Amino acid sequence: MTIQLGWLRTFVTVYRLGSFTKAAQALRLSQPAVTHQVRNLEKELGRLLFERLPRGVQPTPAADALIREVQGPIDSLAGAVERSFGDRQAGRPVHLGGPVELMTSRVIPAVSDLVAEGLKLRMSFGHANDLLAILLDRRVDLVLSTVRPRVRGIAATPLVDEEYVLLASEELSRSIPRDRLAEDGPAVLEKYPLISYAEVLPIIRRYWIAVFGTRPTVEPTLVVPDLRGALAAVKSSAGISVLPTYLCVEELAAGEVVPLLEPEVPPINTFYLLVRQGELSRPNLALLHGHLLAKAQLWT
């Protein structure tokens, strides 16, 4: 199999922009050249990557699988070249936004090597809707979000899936009839305090629907607007909660918290990287985008 690097760069651009015409403009190529490169790639892979629509193209499942593997390295290579040989705009700070828990526990360690090498980075924390608003207002350049917006001009790339787990402290779990939980459902848990990061139980509601097939019927006993605080409350036996596994890997390994249920298909939620279309021509932004895509494959 012989695949040219340029074909992959063209594929990534078409995937993000959803159009051969727009990709040709972004890459400063003719549309026939873009079409030819994509067809060559499809021929080498033996898979159709895009379905032609009246307006633009629709990625196939094969394209969705390929984009996860190649876009990070492509962005990193482009960013490295442009930083070395591009214009001075490459040195201006990149503004990155995301939820505070993921940013502090995973993103900051993941980008520390880029910062050490001179990447100027500014961070903002917030919820999905607020972050999308400041992305549209150009106050941030790149956003990590659990919401994939259907907004014109915003490109969303799957980053990583977070898995949810129903937790209690080791001490509290001893009083919970876990053998009945899978059979009898959430009624078994009604007498135990429920800990959430919001009144409307967003994560807990998702878990209840996916695992138990019903919505939670009790109000939270403790509301902490930070998942790290919810984890601290669970560890101290204040109650039970549903949290993403990436946040409590060490606590699970140490036995400080234990899963109350282990469903065959655990509920998940996808994080997306959001960027304004056309902005990945900025070298440092492309470098950060690709770096996060590569590092996220190692997150648990």
N, C-alpha and C positions, 0 to 999 in steps of 0.2 A: 504494500500500500504506500503510495507516494502522495502526501498532502502538503501543499505549500502553505507557509505561514500567512501569506496574503489572503488566501481563500478563507482561513479561519477568521481573520480580522474583518473581512467583508461579511461573513456569516453573522458574526456578533453584531455588526452595525445594522444589518437587515433585521435581525431578531429584535433589537431594541427599538428601532424606528418603525417597524411594521410595514415597510415599503421599500421596494427596489429603487424607486425614484428618489426618495429622501436619502437612502443610503448612498446612492451615486453622488448626490449633492454634497453630503457630509464628507465623503472620501475623495471628492474631486475626480471622479471617474465617470465614464459614460455609462448609461444604463445597460447597454449591451455587454459592457465589460463586467459589471456587477452580476448580471444574469449568467454570463459564461462562467464566472468563478464559482457561483453557487451550484450550478449544474455540474461542474467538475468535481466539487466536493461531494455532491449527492452520488455521483457515479462511483467515486472511490469508496464511499461508505456503503453503497448499495441500499440507501434509504432515502425516501423523500423527506426533505426538511421543511418545505413550505407549501401550503395550499394557496393557489392564486385565488383572490377574491375580486369583486368588482372594484373595490377600493383597498389596495394594499395586499398584504399576505397574512396568512394565519400559520403560526408554527405548528408542526406536527409533534407527537410525543417523542419522536427521535430527536427533533430540534431541542425540545425541553430538556432531554437528557444530556445532549451535547453541550448546551450553553452552560450548564453547571460546571462542567469540566474545563472548558477552554477560556471562558471570559476573564477569569481571574488572572491567569498567566498572560493573556493578550493585553489586558489593561496595565499590568505591571511592566511588561516590556515597553509598551508605548510611553508610559510615564517615565521610565528610566532613560529612554532615548531623548525624550523632549527635555527632561531636566538637565541633561548634559549638553544638548546642542540647541535647545529651543530659546525662546525669548525670555526677558526678565519677568514677565508675568508669572512664570513658573514658580517664583519665589514667594508669591503672596500667600497668606494663610488660607487654609481650607477650613470651612465651618461645617462641623458635623453635629447632627442632632439625633437623639434617641432616648429611650426609657432609661432612667437613672440606674436601675438594677443591672441591666445588660451592659450598659456603658462602663460601669465601674468594675464589674466582675469579669467581663470578657473583652470588651473593646479596648480599654486602656492598656491592659497587658499585651494585646495583640498588635497594637500600633506603636509600642514603646521603642521598637527598633527603628522605625521610620523617624520618630521624633529625635532619637539619638543621632540619626544621620542628617538631621537638619530640617525635616519637614515641619513647617509651622502649622499648628493645629489649634482650633478653637472649638469648644464643645458647649452644647446646650442640651438641657434635659427637659422632658415634657411628655405629654400624652400624644397619641397618634394624630388626632384632629388638629391640635395646636401646632404640632411639628409640620404637618402638611401646609398649614397656613403660612408659617414663616418660610417654608421652602418656596412657596409660590410668590411670596413677597421678596425673595432673594436675600433673606437675612441668614439663611444657611444654604450650603451647597449640596449636602448629602444627608439623607435621613434614614435611620433604621426604624421600621414601622411594622406592626402586626396587621396593619390594614393595607390592602392593595387598592389604591384609589383609582377610580375611573374618571380621571381628569385629563383633559387634553394637554399635551405638553409635558407630562410627567412619565418617565420610564421607570418601571418597577421590575427589579430582578430578584428572584428568590435567593435568599441568603442561607438560612438554616431553619430547621424545624425545632421548636422547643416542645418537650414532652411534659405532660402534667402528671403529678402524683398526689394521691390523698395521704396526708401525713398526720402522725401524732408523735409525741415524745415516747421514748421507750417505756417510761414509767406509766404514762396515761394509757398506752396501748394495751397494757396488761389487764385493764378493766373493760376493754372493748371486745365484745364477742365477734372476733374477725371471721370465725368459721360460719357465722350466721349472716354476715354482711353480704356476701356474694349471693346468697339464696334469698334473704328477706329484703334486701335493698336498703335504702337510706333511712328507713324508719328506725333501724337499729341505732342510728347516730343522733337521733333528735334530742336526747338528753345531754349531749356533750356540747360545750360552747363552740361556736363557729367563728373563726377568725378570717377576716377578709380585708382587702385593701380598698374596697369601695362598698357603699351601701347596697348597690344593685348586684353584688356578687358575680362580677363578670367571669372570672376564671372558674369559680365554683359552679356557676350555672352551666358553663360549657362542659365541665366534667360530669355533672349530674345527668345532663341530657345524653351525652355520648355513652356513658357507662350504665346508668340506671334507667335511661329512657324517660325521664321525668324532670321537671324543674324543682329546685329546692323550695321547700314550703316554710322554712324558718328564717328569721332575721339574724344577721350576724350579732354576736355578743360583743366582739371587739373589732373595730375598724381602724386599720393602720394604713395610711396612704403611702406605703412603701413596702414592697415585698420582703425586703430585708428585715423590717420590723415585724412583719407577720411571721417570718421564720424564727425570729428571736422569741416571739410569744409561744410558738409551737414547742420550741426547745425547752421552754420553762414550764411546760405542762398547762398553759392557760387554756388550751383547747385544740381543736383540729382545724386543718386548712388544706387547700389544694394549691400547690406551688409548682413552678417549673423546675425540672430536675437539675438544670445547669446551676441553679442558685444554691442547691443543697447537696452537692456531690460529696463534699467533705463530711458533712453531718451524717449523711446516709452511710458512708464508709465507716465512720466512727461509731455508728449505732446510736447517736444522739437523737435521731428521728428515724421512724420506721414507716414503711408503706403499709397502709391498712388493707389495701387491695392491690392485686396485680392482674389487671385485665389483659386478655390476650392481645387486644389492640388498644394500647393506651392513647388517650386523647392527645392530639398535637396541635400546634399553632405555628404558622409559618411567618418568619421575619422576612421582610423585603428591604432591599436597598432602593431608595427613591432618589432620583436625580432629574433635573430639568433636561429635556431632550436637547441634544447638541452640546451640552456642557462637558461631556467627557473628552472633548478635545483639549481641555485644560490639563496639562501634564500631571501636576500634583494631585488633582482630583481623580484622574484616571489611575494614578499609582495607588492612591488610598482605596479606591473602589476595588481594584484588583487584589490588593493586599488583604482586604477584609474577606473577599470571596474565598481566597486561598486559606486563610487562617480559620474561617468559620467551619471548614470541614473537620477540624480537629477539636471543636468545642463539644462538650458533652452536656 
